[in-house]
């Protein structure tokens, strides 16, 4: 049963990603892939909160799986971020590519730590 619920939560996460992605892209038409970046920032912050809650035994294992593996797994999109990095590099958009690569690696790490801190309060 957990398997099916994780799959359903993953589908909900993917639908949410679609809505956020479409919404951001409607008003953002610059080279920097803001929608994917925002999605991954939100996902990593929430993952940090969930990890802290799970570590403090505030959340059981199945709930953690449903949210992190299911919903956030469907919501976040590292593969799209990598594809966007490659597209920026192929277009020789060096400054935006460098900014996006750096931000995509560093900011989520900070977000997980911030989420863990918030979840530990």
N, CA and C atoms as a LAMMPS dump frame, in Angstrom:
ITEM: TIMESTEP
0
ITEM: NUMBER OF ATOMS
363
ITEM: BOX BOUNDS ff ff ff
-5.0000000000000000e+02 5.0000000000000000e+02
-5.0000000000000000e+02 5.0000000000000000e+02
-5.0000000000000000e+02 5.0000000000000000e+02
ITEM: ATOMS id mol type element x y z
1 1 1 N 0.82 -1.196 0
2 1 2 C 0 0 0
3 1 3 C 0.867 1.265 0
4 2 1 N 1.982 1.238 0.746
5 2 2 C 2.881 2.393 0.789
6 2 3 C 3.398 2.717 -0.609
7 3 1 N 3.72 1.689 -1.385
8 3 2 C 4.21 1.872 -2.753
9 3 3 C 3.217 2.673 -3.589
10 4 1 N 1.978 2.3 -3.527
11 4 2 C 0.934 2.982 -4.309
12 4 3 C 0.771 4.423 -3.835
13 5 1 N 0.786 4.637 -2.528
14 5 2 C 0.644 5.988 -1.991
15 5 3 C 1.826 6.874 -2.359
16 6 1 N 3.047 6.321 -2.349
17 6 2 C 4.217 7.093 -2.772
18 6 3 C 4.074 7.481 -4.243
19 7 1 N 3.603 6.555 -5.062
20 7 2 C 3.383 6.851 -6.481
21 7 3 C 2.34 7.949 -6.666
22 8 1 N 1.256 7.88 -5.915
23 8 2 C 0.221 8.912 -6.005
24 8 3 C 0.752 10.274 -5.557
25 9 1 N 1.523 10.277 -4.479
26 9 2 C 2.114 11.536 -4.009
27 9 3 C 3.113 12.081 -5.027
28 10 1 N 3.844 11.194 -5.681
29 10 2 C 4.755 11.617 -6.746
30 10 3 C 4.001 12.279 -7.884
31 11 1 N 2.844 11.723 -8.222
32 11 2 C 2.003 12.328 -9.251
33 11 3 C 1.502 13.692 -8.838
34 12 1 N 1.125 13.839 -7.573
35 12 2 C 0.701 15.152 -7.066
36 12 3 C 1.85 16.162 -7.114
37 13 1 N 3.034 15.691 -6.783
38 13 2 C 4.209 16.557 -6.851
39 13 3 C 4.498 16.999 -8.277
40 14 1 N 4.38 16.077 -9.229
41 14 2 C 4.611 16.413 -10.638
42 14 3 C 3.562 17.408 -11.138
43 15 1 N 2.315 17.232 -10.729
44 15 2 C 1.266 18.187 -11.128
45 15 3 C 1.551 19.565 -10.523
46 16 1 N 1.991 19.582 -9.284
47 16 2 C 2.32 20.847 -8.64
48 16 3 C 3.497 21.518 -9.343
49 17 1 N 4.493 20.719 -9.713
50 17 2 C 5.623 21.264 -10.459
51 17 3 C 5.152 21.888 -11.767
52 18 1 N 4.258 21.225 -12.473
53 18 2 C 3.72 21.75 -13.727
54 18 3 C 3.048 23.105 -13.517
55 19 1 N 2.238 23.209 -12.465
56 19 2 C 1.534 24.469 -12.18
57 19 3 C 2.522 25.581 -11.841
58 20 1 N 3.49 25.29 -10.971
59 20 2 C 4.479 26.309 -10.591
60 20 3 C 5.322 26.691 -11.805
61 21 1 N 5.779 25.7 -12.56
62 21 2 C 6.599 25.948 -13.742
63 21 3 C 5.866 26.834 -14.748
64 22 1 N 4.624 26.501 -15.038
65 22 2 C 3.827 27.27 -15.993
66 22 3 C 3.573 28.682 -15.481
67 23 1 N 3.27 28.808 -14.21
68 23 2 C 2.993 30.119 -13.621
69 23 3 C 4.207 31.035 -13.689
70 24 1 N 5.368 30.529 -13.325
71 24 2 C 6.579 31.356 -13.343
72 24 3 C 6.951 31.713 -14.785
73 25 1 N 6.862 30.755 -15.685
74 25 2 C 7.248 31.013 -17.074
75 25 3 C 6.338 32.031 -17.759
76 26 1 N 5.128 32.216 -17.268
77 26 2 C 4.222 33.205 -17.864
78 26 3 C 4.735 34.627 -17.704
79 27 1 N 5.421 34.907 -16.615
80 27 2 C 5.906 36.271 -16.404
81 27 3 C 7.423 36.388 -16.476
82 28 1 N 8.147 35.287 -16.553
83 28 2 C 9.609 35.329 -16.608
84 28 3 C 10.057 34.852 -17.983
85 29 1 N 10.608 35.742 -18.796
86 29 2 C 11.028 35.359 -20.138
87 29 3 C 12.496 35.713 -20.383
88 30 1 N 13.326 35.476 -19.396
89 30 2 C 14.752 35.739 -19.518
90 30 3 C 15.506 34.421 -19.648
91 31 1 N 16.805 34.498 -19.896
92 31 2 C 17.616 33.301 -20.123
93 31 3 C 17.746 32.42 -18.879
94 32 1 N 17.784 33.051 -17.701
95 32 2 C 17.946 32.269 -16.464
96 32 3 C 16.697 31.425 -16.229
97 33 1 N 16.843 30.094 -16.078
98 33 2 C 15.69 29.2 -15.885
99 33 3 C 15.11 29.307 -14.469
100 34 1 N 14.409 30.385 -14.206
101 34 2 C 13.92 30.68 -12.862
102 34 3 C 12.921 29.651 -12.349
103 35 1 N 12.044 29.161 -13.194
104 35 2 C 10.996 28.252 -12.701
105 35 3 C 11.591 26.978 -12.106
106 36 1 N 12.528 26.355 -12.789
107 36 2 C 13.161 25.141 -12.258
108 36 3 C 13.937 25.464 -10.99
109 37 1 N 14.614 26.593 -10.993
110 37 2 C 15.383 26.998 -9.821
111 37 3 C 14.474 27.181 -8.609
112 38 1 N 13.363 27.887 -8.777
113 38 2 C 12.412 28.124 -7.686
114 38 3 C 11.85 26.802 -7.172
115 39 1 N 11.485 25.93 -8.093
116 39 2 C 10.939 24.621 -7.709
117 39 3 C 11.947 23.848 -6.857
118 40 1 N 13.193 23.807 -7.286
119 40 2 C 14.194 23.051 -6.539
120 40 3 C 14.558 23.709 -5.21
121 41 1 N 14.482 25.029 -5.136
122 41 2 C 14.709 25.726 -3.865
123 41 3 C 13.599 25.376 -2.872
124 42 1 N 12.37 25.432 -3.316
125 42 2 C 11.233 25.074 -2.449
126 42 3 C 11.357 23.621 -1.996
127 43 1 N 11.676 22.734 -2.93
128 43 2 C 11.763 21.307 -2.614
129 43 3 C 12.864 21.02 -1.599
130 44 1 N 14.021 21.642 -1.766
131 44 2 C 15.111 21.351 -0.837
132 44 3 C 14.847 21.935 0.548
133 45 1 N 14.214 23.099 0.596
134 45 2 C 13.849 23.671 1.892
135 45 3 C 12.854 22.75 2.611
136 46 1 N 11.849 22.292 1.891
137 46 2 C 10.849 21.381 2.484
138 46 3 C 11.48 20.046 2.879
139 47 1 N 12.43 19.565 2.081
140 47 2 C 13.118 18.314 2.417
141 47 3 C 13.909 18.472 3.709
142 48 1 N 14.516 19.633 3.904
143 48 2 C 15.238 19.884 5.154
144 48 3 C 14.323 19.887 6.355
145 49 1 N 13.16 20.523 6.209
146 49 2 C 12.178 20.528 7.299
147 49 3 C 11.727 19.098 7.604
148 50 1 N 11.414 18.354 6.556
149 50 2 C 10.939 16.972 6.729
150 50 3 C 12.009 16.09 7.363
151 51 1 N 13.256 16.26 6.945
152 51 2 C 14.343 15.451 7.508
153 51 3 C 14.527 15.744 8.994
154 52 1 N 14.44 17.01 9.357
155 52 2 C 14.567 17.36 10.776
156 52 3 C 13.402 16.793 11.579
157 53 1 N 12.197 16.893 11.029
158 53 2 C 11.026 16.346 11.726
159 53 3 C 11.142 14.836 11.885
160 54 1 N 11.62 14.176 10.862
161 54 2 C 11.791 12.722 10.929
162 54 3 C 12.891 12.352 11.936
163 55 1 N 13.993 13.105 11.91
164 55 2 C 15.1 12.825 12.83
165 55 3 C 14.688 13.021 14.284
166 56 1 N 13.789 13.957 14.533
167 56 2 C 13.309 14.211 15.896
168 56 3 C 12.149 13.292 16.268
169 57 1 N 11.829 12.348 15.399
170 57 2 C 10.711 11.415 15.584
171 57 3 C 9.369 12.125 15.652
172 58 1 N 9.298 13.28 15.016
173 58 2 C 8.04 14.012 14.96
174 58 3 C 7.146 13.518 13.839
175 59 1 N 7.726 12.742 12.923
176 59 2 C 6.995 12.221 11.773
177 59 3 C 7.379 10.753 11.611
178 60 1 N 6.41 9.901 11.345
179 60 2 C 6.743 8.486 11.158
180 60 3 C 7.34 8.237 9.768
181 61 1 N 7.916 7.06 9.595
182 61 2 C 8.647 6.715 8.372
183 61 3 C 7.754 6.758 7.13
184 62 1 N 6.547 6.252 7.212
185 62 2 C 5.656 6.243 6.052
186 62 3 C 5.272 7.654 5.613
187 63 1 N 5.015 8.529 6.563
188 63 2 C 4.688 9.917 6.234
189 63 3 C 5.882 10.583 5.57
190 64 1 N 7.061 10.334 6.098
191 64 2 C 8.288 10.871 5.517
192 64 3 C 8.449 10.376 4.075
193 65 1 N 8.233 9.087 3.851
194 65 2 C 8.331 8.526 2.497
195 65 3 C 7.32 9.157 1.549
196 66 1 N 6.089 9.3 2.007
197 66 2 C 5.048 9.884 1.156
198 66 3 C 5.414 11.305 0.752
199 67 1 N 5.908 12.087 1.694
200 67 2 C 6.201 13.486 1.405
201 67 3 C 7.517 13.655 0.646
202 68 1 N 8.611 13.084 1.165
203 68 2 C 9.924 13.332 0.571
204 68 3 C 10.12 12.513 -0.704
205 69 1 N 9.961 11.212 -0.614
206 69 2 C 10.176 10.37 -1.781
207 69 3 C 9.059 10.556 -2.802
208 70 1 N 7.822 10.636 -2.325
209 70 2 C 6.687 10.784 -3.225
210 70 3 C 6.527 12.201 -3.734
211 71 1 N 5.965 13.066 -2.903
212 71 2 C 5.623 14.411 -3.356
213 71 3 C 6.844 15.207 -3.813
214 72 1 N 7.857 15.327 -2.949
215 72 2 C 9.024 16.128 -3.328
216 72 3 C 9.823 15.479 -4.451
217 73 1 N 9.809 14.147 -4.518
218 73 2 C 10.465 13.455 -5.626
219 73 3 C 9.811 13.786 -6.964
220 74 1 N 8.492 13.912 -6.962
221 74 2 C 7.779 14.298 -8.178
222 74 3 C 7.848 15.791 -8.449
223 75 1 N 7.976 16.575 -7.402
224 75 2 C 7.984 18.035 -7.532
225 75 3 C 9.343 18.569 -7.992
226 76 1 N 10.407 18.101 -7.362
227 76 2 C 11.729 18.618 -7.704
228 76 3 C 12.208 18.012 -9.019
229 77 1 N 13.169 18.667 -9.627
230 77 2 C 13.571 18.214 -10.95
231 77 3 C 15.031 18.536 -11.235
232 78 1 N 15.912 17.701 -10.735
233 78 2 C 17.339 17.882 -10.966
234 78 3 C 17.695 17.621 -12.428
235 79 1 N 17.045 16.651 -13.045
236 79 2 C 17.356 16.338 -14.442
237 79 3 C 17.027 17.506 -15.363
238 80 1 N 15.938 18.21 -15.104
239 80 2 C 15.612 19.387 -15.904
240 80 3 C 16.652 20.474 -15.685
241 81 1 N 17.099 20.646 -14.451
242 81 2 C 18.129 21.644 -14.16
243 81 3 C 19.411 21.336 -14.942
244 82 1 N 19.809 20.075 -14.981
245 82 2 C 21.008 19.688 -15.723
246 82 3 C 20.811 19.956 -17.212
247 83 1 N 19.647 19.625 -17.74
248 83 2 C 19.356 19.876 -19.148
249 83 3 C 19.414 21.375 -19.459
250 84 1 N 18.891 22.189 -18.552
251 84 2 C 18.942 23.64 -18.755
252 84 3 C 20.38 24.163 -18.698
253 85 1 N 21.202 23.576 -17.834
254 85 2 C 22.611 23.956 -17.781
255 85 3 C 23.292 23.67 -19.119
256 86 1 N 23.057 22.485 -19.635
257 86 2 C 23.653 22.093 -20.918
258 86 3 C 23.153 22.999 -22.04
259 87 1 N 21.876 23.333 -22.026
260 87 2 C 21.32 24.232 -23.05
261 87 3 C 21.966 25.61 -22.994
262 88 1 N 22.16 26.127 -21.799
263 88 2 C 22.833 27.423 -21.657
264 88 3 C 24.277 27.358 -22.15
265 89 1 N 24.96 26.272 -21.848
266 89 2 C 26.339 26.106 -22.307
267 89 3 C 26.397 25.963 -23.827
268 90 1 N 25.495 25.192 -24.392
269 90 2 C 25.467 25.011 -25.856
270 90 3 C 25.15 26.318 -26.574
271 91 1 N 24.361 27.175 -25.942
272 91 2 C 24.038 28.479 -26.52
273 91 3 C 25.159 29.496 -26.266
274 92 1 N 26.198 29.051 -25.59
275 92 2 C 27.354 29.894 -25.261
276 92 3 C 26.963 31.118 -24.419
277 93 1 N 25.963 30.906 -23.591
278 93 2 C 25.527 31.958 -22.678
279 93 3 C 26.297 31.77 -21.37
280 94 1 N 27.6 32.037 -21.437
281 94 2 C 28.518 31.713 -20.346
282 94 3 C 28.16 32.357 -19.001
283 95 1 N 27.863 33.644 -18.946
284 95 2 C 27.579 34.24 -17.625
285 95 3 C 26.336 33.642 -16.962
286 96 1 N 25.268 33.474 -17.737
287 96 2 C 24.036 32.9 -17.166
288 96 3 C 24.265 31.435 -16.81
289 97 1 N 24.985 30.706 -17.648
290 97 2 C 25.284 29.294 -17.354
291 97 3 C 26.077 29.173 -16.061
292 98 1 N 27.099 30 -15.908
293 98 2 C 27.921 29.951 -14.682
294 98 3 C 27.092 30.294 -13.45
295 99 1 N 26.261 31.326 -13.574
296 99 2 C 25.39 31.708 -12.457
297 99 3 C 24.415 30.586 -12.111
298 100 1 N 23.79 30.005 -13.143
299 100 2 C 22.797 28.956 -12.915
300 100 3 C 23.433 27.7 -12.319
301 101 1 N 24.573 27.3 -12.84
302 101 2 C 25.25 26.106 -12.308
303 101 3 C 25.627 26.33 -10.846
304 102 1 N 26.222 27.464 -10.557
305 102 2 C 26.628 27.765 -9.183
306 102 3 C 25.422 27.84 -8.252
307 103 1 N 24.407 28.571 -8.675
308 103 2 C 23.215 28.734 -7.834
309 103 3 C 22.487 27.417 -7.631
310 104 1 N 22.426 26.586 -8.663
311 104 2 C 21.707 25.313 -8.572
312 104 3 C 22.404 24.334 -7.636
313 105 1 N 23.691 24.503 -7.455
314 105 2 C 24.425 23.623 -6.537
315 105 3 C 24.433 24.189 -5.115
316 106 1 N 24.722 25.472 -4.982
317 106 2 C 24.893 26.05 -3.649
318 106 3 C 23.589 26.386 -2.93
319 107 1 N 22.656 27.011 -3.618
320 107 2 C 21.425 27.464 -2.953
321 107 3 C 20.616 26.299 -2.366
322 108 1 N 20.433 25.183 -3.087
323 108 2 C 19.709 24.07 -2.454
324 108 3 C 20.397 23.519 -1.202
325 109 1 N 21.715 23.521 -1.181
326 109 2 C 22.411 23.085 0.039
327 109 3 C 22.072 24.01 1.212
328 110 1 N 22.06 25.292 0.934
329 110 2 C 21.693 26.264 1.969
330 110 3 C 20.233 26.075 2.379
331 111 1 N 19.374 25.789 1.411
332 111 2 C 17.945 25.595 1.705
333 111 3 C 17.699 24.366 2.568
334 112 1 N 18.411 23.285 2.3
335 112 2 C 18.267 22.088 3.144
336 112 3 C 18.695 22.415 4.569
337 113 1 N 19.823 23.105 4.705
338 113 2 C 20.297 23.476 6.049
339 113 3 C 19.3 24.402 6.741
340 114 1 N 18.759 25.374 6
341 114 2 C 17.769 26.286 6.581
342 114 3 C 16.498 25.531 6.956
343 115 1 N 16.069 24.626 6.102
344 115 2 C 14.898 23.813 6.409
345 115 3 C 15.118 22.943 7.628
346 116 1 N 16.305 22.347 7.719
347 116 2 C 16.638 21.533 8.905
348 116 3 C 16.582 22.396 10.161
349 117 1 N 17.13 23.599 10.075
350 117 2 C 17.105 24.514 11.215
351 117 3 C 15.671 24.832 11.608
352 118 1 N 14.825 25.191 10.632
353 118 2 C 13.422 25.496 10.913
354 118 3 C 12.719 24.276 11.502
355 119 1 N 12.979 23.111 10.944
356 119 2 C 12.353 21.886 11.443
357 119 3 C 12.822 21.464 12.818
358 120 1 N 13.965 21.991 13.224
359 120 2 C 14.526 21.643 14.543
360 120 3 C 14.05 22.571 15.646
361 121 1 N 13.356 23.648 15.285
362 121 2 C 12.904 24.6 16.31
363 121 3 C 11.863 24.012 17.231
